[in-house]
């Protein structure tokens, strides 16, 4: 784990956006196309704005989510809606997007279709994770019955039914999230630091799923942190 601390979220987002743009440019130069997985919520919105205004051959970039709520793409709490309204704007409007939802009423019914969509994506150039106060990341919640499957399955995605958070979810699995050249954990807020320290201090992934990424022997996760 590499820990990067910034004075504020503005400094963090400026630095982080430059890192990501460099990685996407390298992916395009080396392989003709770049792939990025992002997380939803409030934390990445300013970062998304930075990226959206940056010059890049965005038509050669494909973006998807680490997880999404099983809602219509235009629903208020949809991560897809957030990405389309903030990240896929301005210069980044030419990027390709792969949705994690289908028209099925239940997430379980759409899981195979989502797995097939993701199977067409090679190794990500970068994955951006967040972390909840319970140590969840993506939609790998310690409260969900599906957690063990999410940490062990070879499938790219799975339906999740958290008991401590609203909505059914579709989440990329641990294996798919780790299939990346660069892995980041994006944290803003003083309250995140004690949670991170607790996660680093232990090894029970079922208690705090983010440990599966912080302690992975083959992936050097970059933690991007600002207190405000």
N, C-alpha and C positions, 0 to 999 in steps of 0.2 A: 504494500500500500504506500502510495505517495500522497502526502497531505499538503495542500496548497491553501494558505489562509490569506484573505484579502481584507482590506480596510472596510469595504462596503460592497454591496451587491453590484453597484455600477462598475467598480474596478474589476470585480470578478467576471461580470458578463462581457466586458470589453476584452479581457484576456482570453476567456473561454471561447468567445466567438472566433478570435484569431486562430486559436489552436484547432478548432473544428474546421474552419475554412481551409487551413493548411492540410489537414488530413483528407478532406474531400477533394481538394485539388490534386493531391498525391494519388488518390484512388483513381481519379479520372485520367491522370497522366500515365499511370502504370497499367490500368486495366480497362480503360475506356468508359467506366461508369463507377459511381460511388454510392454507398448505401449507409443510411443513418437511421437509427432507432432512437426516438425521443420519448420523454415522459410528459404527462399532463400536469394539471394543477397550477397554482399561482406562481410557484418558484421559477419556472422557465420562461414566463411570458416576456420579460425584458430581454432575455437571451434570444428568444425567437425574433424579436424586433430587430436586434442587432444583425442577426443572420439574414433576415429578409431584405435589408438594405445593402447587402454586400454583393459586389460583382463576382459572379461565378457562372460557369456554364451549367446553370441549374437544370436544364433539360437532360443532363447526364447524371442527375442525382435522383435517387429513389429514397423516400422517407416513409417510415411506418412508426407505429407506437409500441412501446414496451408493454402496454396494456390499455384497455379501454372499458368503460362501463357499457353494459349491453342496452344501449339506448339508440334511438334514431340519430343519425349523424348531425341533425340540426338541433337536437335537444340541448337545453341550457348547460347541463352537466357533462356533456359528451366531450371527451378528449379530442376526438376527431374535429369537432366544431372549433375547438380552441386552436388546433394546429392550422386548420384551413383559414381561420379568421385572423391569425397573428403571424404565423410562420410562412404560409404559402401565399404571401402578398408581395407587392413591389417586385423586386428583381427575382425573388424566390418563387414567384407565381408559376414559373415554367417547370418547377420540380414535379416529379411523379410521386403519387401517394398511394399507399396500399392500406386499405381499411381493415380493421379488426372486427367489423360487425357485418352481419347479413340481415336479410328480412325475416329470419326465423324468430319465432316468439321467445324461444328459450336458447340460451347460450350453448347448451349441450348439443342442440340440434345443428348449430352452425359451426361447431368446432372442427369437423373434418374439412369443411370448405376453407376455413381460415388456415388450417394446417397446409392445405394444398397451395394457397396463395403464398405462404411464407416459404414453402419448399423451393419456390422458384428463385428465391433470393440467396445469393452466395454469402460468404462471410461478410459481416458488416464491417465498414471502415471505423465506425464509432457507435457505441451505445451509451445513452445518458440515462442513468437511473436516479430516482429520488428515494427518500426514506421517510417512513412514518414514525411517529413516536412509539409505536409498538414494535418497531424493527422490521416492518414489512417493506418490500420493494417490489416494483411493478404491482401486480395484484396477487403476489405470493404472501398471503396473510397467515399469521400464526393461528388465527381463530378458525380457519377454513378446513373442512375435511379433505379438501383437494391438495393441501400443501405437500404432503409426502409424494404425491404423484408429480406435482410441479417441480419438485427438487430432483426427481429420479427419471422421469419419462424421457424417451428419445424423440417424442413428438415435439413439434415447434410451438404449439399453443394448446391451451386447455381452458375449459370453462371453470370459473371459480364462484363459489357462493359464500362470501364473507358474512359472518354473523355480527361483526362490530362495525360494519360500514354499509352504506346503502347500495343497492343495485347488484344484479349479477354482473360478472366481469368476464372478459376474455383476456388472458395473460400469456405472454410468451413464457416458455418454460426456462428453467435455469440453464439447461443445455443450449437452448437457442440464444439466450442473452449472452452467454459466454462465448458464442461463436462470433467473435469480433476481434479486430486488430487492436482496438483501443476501447477501454471501459472506463466510464466516468461516473462518479457519484456527486450529484449537484445538491448542495445543502446551503440554505440561507435561514438564519435565525439562531439566537443564542441557545434556545432550547434543544437544538439539534446536536450540539456538541456532547452533552452528557449521554445522549442516546447512542451516539457514535462510539464514545468511549466504552460504554457498557457492551456494545456489540463486539468491539475489538477485544475486550477482556475475556470473552467467553467463546465457546465453540459449538453450542447447541443450536443448530440451524432451525430446528422445529420451534424453538422459543423465539428466535430472532432471525428470520430468513435472510436478512441482508448479510449475515455472516457467511453464507454460501459464496458470496462474491468478495467480501473483504479478506477471507482467509484462503481463497483458492490458490493452490500451489503454482498454477501455470499462467495466471492472469494478474498483471500488476495494475490494480485499480487506482485511478487518480481521483482523489477526493478534492472537490472544489468547494471551499467553505468561506462564507462571510457571515458575521453576526447580525447584519441588518442590510 
